[in-house]
Amino acid sequence: MAKENKPAQKKEKIELSSGNGVSAVVKELIGRTGFRGEITQVKVLVQEGKDTGRSMRRNVRGAVQLEDVLMLRETEIEARRIKSNVTKGSSY
């Protein structure tokens, strides 16, 4: 039995607003995430592009501190909140 050849589907390409990305300033360090804590979750304020002025949560790998400028490839996707290790109803 021969396999049927399906027509190739075209993938939509996401356009970058300025070609190199969009600048965003780190306003808050939220916490560490990742399997070994190698990722820092931060809140950033987008400085340019269609989402100017939008505050969003992003995951950053590497050293980062307040008022750093990040170059974001896209501003559509926001990182999920970090889950807390504290369980409800437990007292320590």
Secondary structure, DSSP 8 states (H G I E B T S, - for coil): ----------------SSSS-EEEEEEEEEEEESTTS-EEEEEEEE-SSTTTT-EEEEEEES---TT-EEEES-SS--------S--TT---
